[in-house]
Amino acid sequence: MSDRVYKVVVHFAAEYGQVEYDILEKNIRVVLADAEKRAAVEKYLSESHVIENADGVDLRTFHPKKLLPSESLESFKLAMTRLWHHTGVYVDWSRPTV
């Protein structure tokens, strides 16, 4: 992973791909062979969301946070934590990317 592009592996069924976030350009690129799933991920990542985030003094205190996934790496990562719920595509945080 370069310092400029943050990458994370995604998958559904037996198909793997990745999502890349260019930190300087604030662009998101979805690499997934299935056109329908790729379109769903691209749509989700191009829209604003309000996400309940545990940013308080403990893990049980949640506050709503409005974000656009492309606005920052922090927003991108937080949006990716909800990707599976909206698209059925899972994020595999532990799998290395190429």
Order of alpha helices (4+ residues) and beta strands (2+ residues): beta-beta-beta-alpha-beta-beta-alpha-alpha-beta
